[in-house]
């Protein structure tokens, strides 16, 4: 869990000072041979990142812009490598509260915000201009883990259009062997 050191409001911005994380998933993948991590590593960080995402959802927020750069591992602190096994979620600039503190779910907005994340990881609902939900966070998370293990999502060379979600569904199954 990140530690909050300070937070506040300045004249032109809000700020929060938190624990310094280690490398993000994108950096780690690119540093690996063939630009992909081993299946065991991918599954391990997949489980850890899914747990982090579950924690975000439990406090009533959806991220709405997941990609490999929004997940980072911990780092060695004072010679202790134990934090390296932790996975953190970063960049909450587009996060949205879907549930009030009392547990009541907020109704979807009649006119949701336009999707602002990376097209490569966009969930199908983003192409349909629908409010993004926890399910869409899970879809983006899946695309991130596929890219870690395979080196790219299958549609990386495809041109994404308004009907781009059809491209995601029309591709052949992935071989993880």
Secondary structure, 3 states (H helix, E strand, C coil): CCCEEEEEECCCCEEEEECCCCCEHHHHHHHCHHHCCCHHHHHHHHHHHHHHHHHHHHCCEECCCCCHHHEEECCCECCEHHHHHCEEECCCCCCEECECCCCCECCCCCCCCCCCCCHHHCCHHHHCCCCCCHHHHHHHHHHHHHHHHHCCCCCCCCCCCCCHHHHHHHCCCCCCC
